[in-house]
Amino acid sequence: MRIAHLTSIAGEKRVSGFKAILRLCKGYDVRTAASLLQSYLEVVAPPTIKGSEGIAPGVLRWETKVQALEFRYGEKISSGLKSAILVGMLSKDYQDLILQKSSQNVGKFLNYESLRDYVVTVSTQRCQMN
């Protein structure tokens, strides 16, 4: 494919770079085993979030990676695994909070959404107090 061909669509002389990139992506499949492994590792081994102010944006960035993995490769992460990864990416004091909350609900499994909402709410409240 030539660059001149990418930048002219349906007789137009110039097309935006975005349309040219879309045409390139349609022409070449970038889904490889290496890119799957990299995407999967970004999901299951995220960096630790430090500080209350970084929790909400950090969780949002991580959820975006989870959705991208599911959309791009069809790999769905279970709610239990999401909960475990969320606990692992938080600092020690938030891990202790989650363990306290889960010990109050003995016999009940906290699903990922309720756990995420609890952590984000507590971190937001802590940020507002400081």
QUIMOJO-V71627 format. One record per pair of residues at least 24 apart in sequence whose ideal C-beta (glycine too) atoms are under 10 Angstrom apart, sorted by the first residue. I is the first residue (numbers start at 1). J is the second residue. D is the distance in whole Angstrom. If there is no record, write none. Layout:
I:J:D  I:J:D
This chain:
1:27:6  1:28:9  30:72:9  31:72:7  31:73:7  35:72:8  35:73:9  36:69:8  36:72:8  36:73:5  36:75:8  39:65:7  39:66:10  39:68:7  39:69:5  39:70:10  39:72:7  39:73:7  39:75:8  40:65:10  40:69:6  40:73:8  40:75:7  40:77:9  42:66:9  42:68:9  42:69:8  43:67:10  43:68:9  43:69:5  43:70:9  43:75:8  43:77:6  43:81:9  43:82:9  43:85:7  44:69:10  44:77:8  44:81:8  44:84:9  44:85:6  44:88:9  45:85:8  45:88:8  45:89:9  46:85:7  46:86:9  46:88:8  46:89:5  47:89:7  48:88:8  48:89:6  48:90:7  48:91:7  48:92:10  49:86:10  49:89:6  49:90:6  49:91:7  49:94:8  49:119:10  49:123:9  50:90:9  50:91:6  51:91:8  51:123:9  51:126:9  51:127:9  52:91:9  52:93:9  52:94:8  52:119:10  52:122:8  52:123:4  52:124:8  52:125:9  52:126:4  52:127:5  52:128:10  52:129:9  52:130:8  53:123:8  53:124:9  53:126:9  53:127:5  53:130:9  54:91:9  54:123:8  54:127:10  55:86:10  55:89:9  55:90:7  55:91:9  55:94:7  55:116:10  55:119:6  55:120:6  55:122:8  55:123:4  55:124:8  55:126:9  55:127:9  56:116:10  56:119:9  56:120:5  56:121:10  56:123:6  56:124:7  56:127:9  58:89:7  58:90:9  58:120:10  58:123:10  59:86:7  59:89:8  59:90:9  59:116:6  59:119:7  59:120:6  59:123:9  60:116:10  60:120:9  62:86:8  62:89:7  62:116:10  63:112:10  63:116:8  66:112:10  77:112:9  78:112:9  79:109:9  79:110:9  79:111:5  79:112:4  79:113:8  79:114:10  79:115:9  80:109:7  80:110:10  80:111:8  80:112:8  81:112:9  82:111:9  82:112:4  82:113:9  82:115:8  82:116:8  83:109:8  83:110:7  83:111:7  83:112:5  83:113:9  83:114:9  83:115:5  83:116:8  84:112:9  84:115:10  85:112:9  86:112:7  86:115:6  86:116:6  86:119:7  87:115:8  87:119:9  90:119:7  90:123:9  93:122:10  93:126:10  94:118:10  94:119:6  94:122:7  94:123:7  94:126:10  95:119:10  97:122:6  97:123:10  98:122:9
